[in-house]
Amino acid sequence: MQFLVKSARPETLKTATLVVAIGEGRKLGAAARALDAASEGTLSALLKRGDLAGKPGQTLLLQGLAGVKAERILLVGCGKERELSERSYRKVAAAALAVLKTLGGSDAALTLGELMVKGRDAYAKARLLVEVLADGGYVFDRFKGDKAEAPALTRITLLAEDTDLLACERGAAHAQAIASGMAFARDLGNLPPNLCHPSFLADEAKALAKGNKALKVEVLDEKKLKELGMGAFLAVAQGSEQPPRLIVLDYKGGKKDDAPFVLVGKGITFDTGGISLKPGLGMDEMKYDMCGAASVLGTFRALVELGLPINVVGLLACAENMPSGGATRPGDIVTTMSGQTVEILNTDAEGRLVLCDTLTYAERYKPQAVIDIATLTGACIVALGSHTSGLMGNHDGLIRQVLKAGETAADRAWQLPLFDEYQEQLDSPFADIANIGGPKAGTITAACFLSRFAKKFHWAHLDIAGTAWVSGGKDKGATGRPVPLLTQYLLDRCQ
């Protein structure tokens, strides 16, 4: 989909479909008033018949108006609020897109930028609008015999005031890069685990770097992980025939001596739970346990497309957690790269094991900050549901930055406490630390575990178990989150 920004009078614009917002009570905005004047009151007369009340998400398709050059007019209800909430604005955009996808025209023009949205300027409205439209066109049918028909709609123009053109163009460009990153992350998440394994993710990272001088990729194999002393990482992978990979992406868009920001992604390409086997029902969704790594790859795609002037390192901790005669057992003790020993009480708490060694590896970059992203705990879904990612860390300034990025990107996170009292739940009589802390506060104790390996830098942990994919039903699939949050965080660091 191509997105353009243009300044034009709506009644003079030649397009297959012109989208115009109508307020509840048949209230006309500037664009609707212009169409009404050009059509000598035809639009007002149509609305008075009561075909469209203007409630949020209502639509009415008109086959042209006299005096208006657009072939069709799509009226979309936007409610009675003077300022829409971000959620309502999304609903208006999604309702318009749902109709546009059923039409035959190859192009459309939207005047939705004239709507007022709480806390959103012209840039933020354009960006939010394009992200909704681009993400709404996502389809994953790679393995279906009957492919979805290619939509006729290939170009959308956002109408903007002259004074807002540059801001809207910037918002649309940022949105397209973020949407591209989200689509990449969704594709990786939706792939079946027999294809999407650690070596496959390594190949995808290499393909992303191909032809881009700013991005270099290095893949550390099992031999290298052993040399580094990553005993926890290797313990997760030893039950699988698929070898583990630590994938290092090094993007140098900033000054040579600028310390990088590091993104660490959990990449468990399939999680059976290992010897602590998961229940069979819904286990197919454990292919999404690599969505942390997928989101980092998606963020790097956005980063490359935007060419941001910043240094960023991505570390993807990729392995498959399988039960076998060689698999790690509950009760095993492993030595991490940091030298700390871990008693493995539950092999299904494997994400923190690959992440802890990867966090230690991150020390070599002397980073400005480290953010790890992981589908880490079901407890996070219990606590926050599927709308908000869990956030914890060891530095208040970094936490505030991540929260702000989530608000700006409409990809929110919520901070949970990381008090010292929770650390005691990880005490082990046989090792320095246990890999689980019991049934209470599971999301927090998982972060407590990781915090023991993040003492040498500012660190934040995003638990995306509830937000990385949608479970069950026809809408099942990866969401691409938190690519918008992570990209916004990096955009903020460039200012």
N, C-alpha and C positions, 0 to 999 in steps of 0.2 A: 504494500500500500504506500502510495506517495502522498505526502502532506505538504500543502503550500499555505502561505499566509499572504493575504492580499487586502488592499484597501479599495473598496468599491461600493457604490450605492446598490443595495440588494435588488431593487427593481430592475436595474440595468444589466445584471449579471446573467450571461448565458450559461446555463448549467442544466443537467438532467433533473436534479432535485435540489431545491433550496429549503433548508431546514430553519424554521422560525419558532421561537418560544412564545407561548401564550400563557399569561397568568390566570390563576383561578378567578372566576367572575368575569371572564372574557377580557381581561386587561391586556392591552397591546403595548409591547415594548417599542423601541425606536424602529427596529426593522419591520415589525408588523404594521406600524403606523405608516411607514413609507410604502409598503405594499398596498395598504388600504387606500392611500391617497392616489397611487398610480392606477388602481382598479376602480376608482370612483366609488368607494364604499362597499365594493363587492365582498371583501373579507369580513367586514363588520356584519353585513347582512347574513352571511353564511354562519357566523358564530352565533347570531341571535336565534337561529333555529334550534340551538341547543345540542348540536352534534359533538361539541367539545367543551367540557366544563373548565378545562385548564388544570385539572388535578395532576399531580406529579406523575409523569410517565405515560399519560394519555396521549394518543396520537390520532391525527386525522390527515389523510392524504388527499390533496386536491389536484386535479388534472389541469393545472395551469390557471392563471388569472389574466383577464384582459389588462393590457398595459404593463404586464410583467414578463420579462424575457425567459425566465426559468420555465422548463417544460412541466415540472410538478412542484407543488408546494407541500412540504411536510410540516404540519403544525404539531408541536410537542408541548404538552402541559408542563408547567414548571411550578405550580402551586401558588399559594397566596403570600408566602414570606417575601419581604422586600430583599432580604439577603438569604440566599440558599445555604444550607449546610453543605459541606464537602460531599457527604453521602447522597444528598438529594441531587446535587449537580451530576454525580456519577450516574444516578438513576435516569436523569433526563438524557444524558449522552448515550447510555446503554439502550434506552427505549428508541431513540432515533436510529441507532445502528441496527437494531433488530429489524426495523422496517426497511432501511436502506439495503440490507443484504438480500431482501426478497425482490428488489426492483431490478429492472434491466439496464438502467443507466450506468455508464462507466465512471461518471463523476458526480460529485455532490458538493454543495457549499453550505457552510454552517454559520449562523449568526449568533450562536450560543455564547460567544465571548462577551456579549453585551450584558449578560446576567451578572448580578452581583453575588459573590460567594464570600462567606465570612473568612476573613484572614487571608484572602487570595488576591494578589494583584494580577495585572494582565499576563505577566510571565507565568505565574503559577497556574492561572486558569487555562492558558493555552497548553501548558505541559500536562496538566491533569486530563484535559479533554483528549489530547492525542494519545496519552497512555491508555485511557479507557477504550478508545476506538481501535488502536493497534492491538491491544491485548484481546479485545473482543473478537477479533478476526482470527485468533489462533485456532488451528485445527491439527490434530495428530491422527493421521490415518495411514501411516507408513505400512502397516501390516494388514490392512483391509483390502480385500479383492475389489470392492466397490468404493472407489475414491470419491470424496466429496467434490462436487462440481466447483470449478474455480469461480469465485464470485465475479459478477460483471463489474462491480465497483472497484476501481483501481486508483482513484485519485480523489482526495478530499481537500477542499480549500476552506481555510478559516478566515472569515471576514473580520477585519480589525480596523480600528481608528488609525489615522496617520500617525498620531502621537504614540501609539502602542505597537507599531509595526516591528521595530527592532526587538522589543521585549518578547513579543509573541513568536517571532522567528527563532529567537534563542530558546524559548520554552519548547517549541515544536521540535527543534533539533535535539535538545536534551531528551525529550520524551521518546523520540524515535530510537535513539541509542539505548535508552533504558528498556524500551519494549523489545528491541533486538536481543539484549542480554537476557531478558525474562524468557523470551521464546527459546533461546539456546538452553537455558537452565531447565525449562519445562520439557523440551525434547529429551535431554539427557535423563531426567527423572522418569519419564514415561517409557523409555526403552526397557525391553525385557532384560532380566539379569543374566541370561545366557549370552547376551551380546555385550551388555554394558558391564564390564568387569574392570579391575584396576588397570590392566594394560590398554584397554580400549580408551579409558579416560586419559591415559598418558598420550595416546595418539591424537585425541581430540585437542589436548593442550598444545601439542606440537603443530597441529594444523592451524590453530588460532594464531600461533606466532609466525607462521610461514609468511615471508615477505614483509614482515614488520620489524624494522631495525630497532625499535624501542623495546621490543619484547623478546626475551630469551627464555627457553625452557630447558630444564635439566630433570632427568628422571632417575631417582635413586632406586636400585633394585634390591633384592633380598640380601645379596652379598654385602652391599654397601650399608644396609640397615644393621647387619650384624657387626660390621666394623665400627659403626657408630655406637654400638651398645644399646640399641633400641629394643630391649627385651620385652617391654610391654606391648609395643606395636607388633612385634613378631609373634607374640603369644596368641594374638587374635587370629592371625592368618594361618597358623600352623595346621589347622584342621582342614584346610581347603586345598584343592589342586590349583587354584588360581593364586599365583604369587602376588605378594603385596607390592605396592609402589608408593613412594613419596614423590609427588610431582611438585617441582619448584618452578614457579613463574616469576620472572624478574622484569618488571616494567620500569624503564628509566626515562621518564618524561620530564623530570625536574633537573635541578642542578646536580652535578656529579657528586658533590660531597653532602648533599641533603640526606639525612637518615630516612629510611623508607617507613611507610605504614605497612603492617603485615596483616593479611587476612588468612586465617587458618580454617580449612573446611574439612569436616568429617565426611569421609567417602567410603562408607561400608556399603559395597555394591549389592550385597544381599545379607540379611541378618536372620539366620535361623534361631539365634540365641545360643548356638553352640551346644555344648553338653547340657546346659540349662535351657532345654529346648522350649521354644515358644509354642502356644496352642496353634493347631492347624488353621482354625478359622481366621481368615484375614491375613494369613502369613504372606500371601502374594504381595501385599502392600509394603513388605519389608524391602522391596527393590528401591523404595524411596529413601532408604536410610543413607543414601549418598547425596541427598539434596543439599547438604551443607557445602560439599565440594562443588556440586553443580551450580550453586548460587555464586560461589567465588569465580568459577569459569564464566558465568553469565556477566558478572560485574567486570571481569577483565575484557569481555567483548565490548561492553559499553565504554570502558576506559580507553580501549584502542580506537573505537569509532570517534570518540570525542577528542582524543589526543591530549588528554589533560596534562598540564605541566607539573607533574608530581611523580615521586618514586614510590612504587608499590610492589610488594612481594606477596605472592600467593603460595601457600603451602597446602597441598591436598593430601590428606592421610587416607590412602585407599587400600582396602583389604576386603576379603569376604569372610564372614563368620560362619563356619560350618562344623557339624559334629562328625568326627571320624575317630579311628583308632589313634591318630596322632594329635587329636585336638587337646587344647588346654582343659584341665579339670578344675572344678571347684575345690579349693584347698591348695592349689599350686601357688608358689611364690615366685615372682619374677623381679628382675632388677631393671629399673628404668635407665634411660640415658643419663638422667641426673644423678644416678647412684642410689636413689631412694628405692626401697623394696616395697612390693605390693602383694598382699595376699588376695588372691582372686576368689571371692566367695560366691560370685555369680558370673558365669561366662557371658550372660546376656547384658552385662554392664560393660560392653566392649568398646563403645565409642570413646569413653574417657581414657581408655588404655592406649588407643592410637593417637589421641590428641595430646596426652601428657608428654610423650616423647617428642611430638612435633612442636609443642610449645618450647621445650628445651632447645630443640634445633633452631627455633626462631631467635634465640639469644645472640647468635653469631652476627645478626644483621644490625645489632644495636638500634632497635626500632624506636620511632617516635611513639608508636602505640601498636598494640596487637589486639585484634578482634577475632575470636573463634566463633564459628557458626556451625551448629550441629543439631540434628534431630535426636536430641539426647535422652529425653525422659517422657514417658507417658504421663508422669505426674504433672508436667507442665500443661498438658491438655486439660487435666482435671482442674488445675488452678486458673487457667486463663482461657480455656476453650480454643477455638480455631481462628479468632480474630486478631490476637495480639501475641507477639513473640515475647518470651521471658528474657530479662536482661539482668545481669549481675556483673560485678567487676571489683577491681581493687583501687580505682582512682575516680573520685567524684567528678572531676573535670571531664574525663573521657565519657563517663556515664551520661552526663548532661549533653555532651556533643552527640552521642548516639541517639538519645531520646529526641533531641531537637531534629536530627536528620529524619527520624521516623515520622515525626509530626509533619515536617515539610513535604516529605515524599508520600504522605498518606499510607504509610507502611509501618504502623506503630509498634513500639515495644513498651514494656512495663517493667520497672525495676522491682526486683525481689530482694529481700535482705540477705546479707552474707555475714552474719554475726559470728564471732569466734565460738559461741556456744555450740553451733552446728558442727564445728570441726570434730568435737568429741565423739560424734556418732561414727566417725571413720577409724577410731582406734582399733588396732589389731594386737592380740597377744603374741603374734609370731613374726610380724613384719612392721615396717615403718607406718604403713597405712593399709586399710582394707579398701576394696574397690566399690563397696556399697555401704550405705549408712543406715540400713533398716527401712521400714515402711514409711516413716514420718519425714515430711519435707524432702522428698526424693529429688526434686529439681535443685533445691538449694545445696544438698549434700553432694550432688554431682558436681556442682560448681565449686564447692569447697575442695573437692578432690583436685580439680584442675588448678585452683588457686595456689596449691603447693608447688606447682611447676611454673608459675608466672610471677615470681617475686622480683625478677630483675628488670621488669618493664611495666609500663602502664597497660592494663589488660581489661578487656570486656568480653563477656561470654553471652552469646545469643542462643537460646534454646528455641528452635523453630519446629519442634515436634508437632505442634498444632497448626502451624501456618504454612508448612512446606508443600502439603498436598491436601486434596479433598478426598475423603474416604467414601467408598461405596457408590452405588447408583450410576446413572448415566453421566453425571458430571464428574465422576472420579478422575483424578489426575493431578499432576504437579502444578503448582501455582506460579512458580518463578520467584517467590518471595524468599529472602529479603533483598533481591537485587536492587529495587528502588531505594531502600534505606541505605545500603552499602554505597551505592553510586552517589547518593546525596551526601553522605558522610565525606566522600572523597572530593566532591564538588566544593563542599564547605571548606575543606582544607586548602583549596586552591585560591581562596579569596584573601 
